[in-house]
Amino acid sequence: MPGPIRSIIDSLSLYFLWVILAVLVTLTLFQVHGTLISIALAAIENPSTRPPGWTTGSVYGFSRLLWLILGIFWLGWVMYTLEYLREGQQYQILKQRVIRLLCILGVIYIVCIILLFF
């Protein structure tokens, strides 16, 4: 392909991969949130593991705090990955970087699923 058309396609594929990774990190963080809230509810329901002063109403505040923390993490991830992918495209290692990020997200998601089964 000619130079200008190839650069447009490369640029669009970069942004397409970035959007896919942003969606996947969003789904993963929803799973992390659900897992941590489930663990908190399980800890509160058992009198021997209940933190002092915590009730099921405390989980609502914990959930809001968790959304704040996960939202900050999401924003950092999305901003970081765009530059990370651009740099990978420059050095011809874009595919390796995308696979690495997908593996990280996959491991986090699988760990959350496994924790929910216990």
N, C-alpha and C positions, 0 to 999 in steps of 0.2 A: 504494500500500500504506500501511497505517497506520504511524505513527511507530515504535512498539516493534518491530514485525516487520521493518521495513526496516533498523533499526539492527542487529538480530541477523543478518540476511542480509549486511549490509555487513561486520560483524565476522567472520563465518565466511568470507566471500570473501577478506578480508585474510589470515587465517591459512592458507587454502587456497593462495593465491599464495605466501605465505612458505614453506610446506612444499615447494611445487614448485621454488622458487628454491633452497632448501637441498639438494634432491635433485640439481638441475642443477649446483650448485657442487661437490657431492661428486663427481659424474661427471667434471667438468672437472678437478678436482684429481687424480683418479686418472690422467687422461690426461697432466697435467703431470708427475706422478711418473714415469709410464712413459716419457715422452719424455726427461726428464733422465737417467734410469737408462740408457736406450738410448744417449744421447750419451756418458755416462761409460764405458759398455762399449766403444763404438766408439773412444773416445780411448785406452783402456787396451790394446786389441788392436793398435793401431798403435804400433810402437816409437818413431816420431818424435814422436808427440803424447802419449805416456804420461808422466804426472807422476812425478817421482822417488819411488820407494818404493811406488808404487801397484801393486796386483795385482787380479785379479778378486775376491779376498777383501775388498779394500778397498771394493768397491762395496756390500757388505752394510752396512758401517758408514755409508757415505754415504747409503744408502737409509733407514736408521733416522733419521739426522739430518734427511733431507729430509721424512720423515713427521712429525717433530716440528715443523718449520717450517711445513709445509703444514697441519698440524692447528691450529696457532696462527692461521694465516691463515683457516682454515675457521671457527673459533670466532668470530673477529672479524667475519667476513662475515655469519654467521648472526645475531649479536647486532645488528650495525649495520643489516641490511636490515629487521628487524622495525620498528625505530623510523623508518627511512627510509620504509617503506611506510605506516606510521601517519600520518606527517606529510604524505605525499602524498595520503592519503585526506582529511585535514582541509582541504587546499588544492585539492581536486578535480583533482589531477594524478597520481592513482595509476596510470592506464594508461600515461602517459608515463614514469613512473619504472620500471615493470615492463619496458617495452620497452627502456629504456636499460640496465637490468641484464642482460636477455637478450642484448642486442647485445654487451655486454662479455664475457659468458661465451662467446658464440658466436665472437667474434674470438679469444679465448684458445684455445679448442678447435681452431679451424681452423688457427691458427699452429702448434699442437703437431702436428697431422696433417701439415701441410706439412713441418715439420722432420723428421718420421719418414721421409718419402719421399726426403729428401736424405741 
